[in-house]
Amino acid sequence: MPETLLRGADVVVTMDDAGTELARADILIRDGVIAAVGQGLATTGTVHDMAGCVVTPGLINTHHHLYQSLTRAVPGAQDALLFGWLRTLYPIWARFGPEEMFSSALTGLVELALSGCTLTSDHLYLYPNGARLDDTIAAATEVGLRFHPTRGSMSIGESAGGLPPDSLVEAESKILKDSIRVIDAFHDPRPGAMVRVGLAPCSPFSVSRELMRDTALLARDKGVMLHTHLAENDEDVAYSLARFGCRPGQYAEDLGWTGADVWHAHCVKLDAGEIDLFARSRTGISHCPCSNCRLGSGIAPVRRMRDAGVNVGLGVDGSASNDSGNLISEARQAMLLSRVAYGADSMSARAALRLATRGGAAVLGRDDLGQITVGKRADLAVWDVSGIDSAGSWDAAALVLAGPTHVRDLFVEGRQVVAQGRMTTVETGALAARQRRLALALAG
């Protein structure tokens, strides 16, 4: 791959350990890796003019359900709490197939890319009508984003006391067999990997204790990470107490679901003991502020988590519970909610941006990402701050406080995925038209 030089950025927000920000700086990319950062750099390769721009590490999304981008703003689910929301949407999702999975993933990935995201996880826990995890991996390959899909699962249907309809659950033997298949086919543990696979039973109320435990054993045998929903709202905690006789954090620990290779989504209702457990065990948390607001779940105690030393990243969650997938906007929402809960000094704009970069990299076990420093992968978001949404801004913190909310350019592994605000890899007009067609068919 030829060299690429990003020349003369107004500010390069490195997100290094010292929080260094460089004025009028260049970034040299060689073979997908950051080769140099500084002023007056030269190359015989391609040069991009960064005047009027702020450059940050690519943003990292630690929790999503990409398939849900086909079910935004569904009547009956717009004003429901979590369990009622799920019961409304399960019958619609049961009608999906491979085309719906691929198109919705492509749409969600494009939306993320335009908002500065270079790496996203995805939690796919239902596989109706022949759909497979492979469908979403194919979409990520087409878009050009770094991807951490998780092979999710549901095994306890309504007839056995679970929440999902029986038509959407799978036999646990089938789940474990397919988990092995997708790991062997797609997981890449090497630095710079474009695809890593995780295992992710949906939640404690949709799988058995045995599947949770067996999945943890399989993941550690295969060297992959574990992910699930946990302590999302009061109903979730009440279910755990009634069904298992303990709080969600204790349930997770009992089944091997704590450690640096585990991250949980939401964790809105963790108590002080659970926060301490996650800090001691280095268990990660994906904070999903917009979704938690949308479903009325509450405000996650992120300030207490960070003070305790818990690894926290950001997640947009699914577009059926967020209705958007803009990661820089998620950072702003995280900052605002923290200030509502803990005061105006509880989270700065730069701290919110760190959650979206370094925080996400730590949660997903990617020490090769999240910083603009020599040797890290060249995943870079370029923000044009010369427009009206940034006019009058004095500082790089405007990215979170004011805008813009879409990138001018995006580089993943040194390859340009967004150029001048437009995707280079996907024709978005045709994609939007297909997505509308599929959504209308589901609504009919």
Buried (B, 14 or more C-beta within 10 A) or exposed (E): EEBBBBBBBBBBBBBBEEEBBBEBBBBBBBEBBBBBBEEEBEBEEEBBEBEBBBBBBBBBBBBBBBBBBBBBEBEEBEEBEBBBBBBBBBEBBBEBBBEBBBBBBBBBBBBBBBBBBBBBBBBBBBBBEEBBBBBBBBBBBBBBBBBBBBBBBBBBBBEEEBBBBEEBBBEBEEBBEBBBBBBEEBBEEEEBBBBBBBBBBBBBBBBBEEBBBBBBEBBBEBEBBBBBBBBBBBBBBEBBEEEBEEBBBBBBBBBBBBBBBBBBBBBBBBBEEBBBBBBEBBBBBBBBBBBBBBBEBBBBBBBBBBEBEBBBBBBBBBBBBBBBBBBBBBBBBBBBBBBEBBEEEBBBBBBBBBBBBBBBBBBBBBEBBBBBBEEBBBBBBBBBBEEEBBEEBEEBBBBBBBBBBBBBBBBBBBBBBBBEEEBBBBEBEEBEEBBEEBBEEBEE
